[in-house]
């Protein structure tokens, strides 16, 4: 009797995941010892890092490979996508990464090289390095201007009737 995994996918979603996994290489290999706690831990870490992974099982026992796929899917709350040959494909949504937000965070200044060519073409171009802050931009003429604030749009235009 097969135990159903926590994540249920429609055939269309499963097909899309199979297509995404096609170009992937196996990230975990299961050898002669089979499914050990260390292997399960590695598969869990790979799912956290990548979301969609391939696992290669070196065993020739097809039923054993199917039970490994079912066990991994159940223990790690992952969806079994595909079992083809000795390759198993598992998917689990990746957890959202928390961003550290600083209140005083502003874009860092950039050093920009401005090249002004001479009008006659006989003289060398003038090269000037300037620092551009996060709220500034360089115009086509080589001048530094403050970036425009986004235009405020009408509340009536943004609301949907």
Secondary structure as UniProt FT lines:
FT   HELIX           11..21
FT   TURN            22..23
FT   STRAND          26..30
FT   TURN            32..33
FT   HELIX           37..50
FT   STRAND          52..57
FT   HELIX           62..75
FT   TURN            76..77
FT   STRAND          79..84
FT   TURN            85..86
FT   STRAND          87..91
FT   TURN            103..104
FT   STRAND          110..116
FT   STRAND          126..132
FT   TURN            134..135
FT   STRAND          136..138
FT   TURN            140..141
FT   STRAND          144..146
FT   HELIX           155..158
//
